[in-house]
């Protein structure tokens, strides 16, 4: 059984919607997957937002979800950690560097363009080398900096819109964005493809 954790900021908007929607989708597809969610700046046991709850009810999902903060046990439990934005990904990796191989943004993980995937891999390599150089009190070269900027400018935006504080319409837009990525995730997991 695969264990997946969706991560956002407070675990009251995007990641609980992703958790509940994907749990329903995986069950309907007959996949044995356990799904949880957490936040990088969350407090435990807070109710999810009223609008997130309304979106789930619109999708005939009658779960009562509460927030959870990311923690070592959850990071160990997870086979795959999918964040809503790149800053969430960086936050998780910074706190749990041992989880680096299983942390991705949701949209990045379901990317299927081969050239984009190669560019992502190169960006990750440059960032890894940069972190090593920083640890050794060395600077990144101007050539590396320019290459990184060029690569990042060519990458799609992998952040899912944050609806926090917005109207129900804004939450619906965010939910559509999440659901589109979850559809791709479901197809990827069903095909057994795991990069």
Secondary structure, DSSP 8 states (H G I E B T S, - for coil): -EEEEEEESSSSSHHHHHHHHHHHHHHHHT--EEEEEEETT--TT-B--HHHHHHHHHTT-----B--B--HHHHHH-SEEEESSHHHHHHHHHH-GGGGGGEEEHHHHT---HHHHHHHHHHHHHHHHHHHHHHTT----HHHHHHHHHHHHHS--------TT--HHHHHHHHHHHHHHHHHHHHHHHHT---
